[in-house]
Amino acid sequence: MNMKTKIAREGIHSFYDHLLPIVDALIEGGNEPFHPQKFIPSQGGTYCPMKKRIDFDLIRARFELPDNIKLDDDQNSIFDTLSYLEILGGEG
């Protein structure tokens, strides 16, 4: 039986550490972040822009997400409503 990885904010070192396993899974699945540091600050908040569309099936299969992390297939984004962090999928 496959165990899903639980995403939680407990024990994190920076305010986006809890989302790094999701970004890493997307990279393992063939996606790539636009920036080597992955998450970058902007006026609208900190986000991680990816080069390709988000593989939501991969995310749903691998992770147990808390209620504050919202998957939005239509907007091609993953948004954390507590920390205002976003992973944005690209067009590729």
C-alpha positions in Angstrom: 0.0 0.0 0.0 1.4 3.4 -1.0 1.5 5.9 1.9 1.0 9.5 1.0 3.4 12.2 2.3 1.6 14.5 4.7 2.2 18.2 4.1 2.3 20.2 7.3 3.7 23.4 8.5 5.1 22.0 11.8 8.9 21.9 12.2 9.6 24.0 9.1 12.7 26.3 8.9 11.4 28.9 6.4 7.8 29.9 5.6 7.8 27.9 2.3 9.7 24.7 3.4 6.4 22.7 3.7 5.7 23.2 0.0 9.2 22.1 -1.2 8.2 18.4 -1.3 5.5 19.3 -3.8 7.9 21.4 -6.0 10.4 18.5 -5.8 7.8 16.0 -6.9 6.9 18.2 -9.8 10.5 18.4 -10.8 10.9 14.6 -10.5 7.8 14.4 -12.7 9.5 16.4 -15.5 8.6 20.0 -14.6 11.1 22.7 -13.8 11.0 25.9 -11.8 11.9 29.2 -13.6 14.2 30.2 -10.8 16.9 28.1 -9.1 15.8 29.2 -5.6 12.3 27.9 -6.5 10.2 30.4 -4.4 10.7 34.1 -5.2 9.1 37.2 -3.6 7.0 39.6 -5.5 4.6 42.4 -4.7 1.7 39.9 -4.8 3.3 37.4 -2.5 5.9 34.7 -2.7 5.5 32.2 -5.5 7.2 29.4 -7.4 6.7 29.7 -11.1 7.0 26.4 -13.0 7.7 26.0 -16.7 5.1 23.4 -17.4 1.5 22.8 -16.3 1.1 21.3 -12.8 0.5 17.6 -12.8 -2.4 17.5 -10.3 -2.8 13.8 -10.6 0.7 13.4 -9.4 0.1 15.7 -6.4 -3.1 14.0 -5.4 -1.5 10.6 -5.6 1.6 11.5 -3.6 0.4 13.9 -0.9 -2.1 14.3 1.9 -2.8 18.0 1.8 -4.3 20.1 4.7 -7.4 22.2 4.0 -5.3 25.4 3.7 -3.6 24.1 0.5 -5.9 24.5 -2.4 -5.4 22.8 -5.8 -6.9 24.7 -8.6 -6.8 22.8 -11.9 -8.5 25.6 -13.8 -6.0 28.3 -12.7 -3.1 25.8 -12.9 -2.0 26.7 -9.3 -1.5 25.4 -5.8 -2.2 28.0 -3.2 -1.6 28.0 0.6 -4.2 30.2 2.2 -2.3 30.5 5.5 1.1 31.6 4.2 -0.1 33.1 0.9 2.4 31.0 -1.1 1.6 29.8 -4.6 3.0 27.3 -7.0 2.1 28.5 -10.5 2.1 26.1 -13.5 3.4 27.3 -16.8 2.1 26.9 -20.3 4.6 24.3 -21.5 
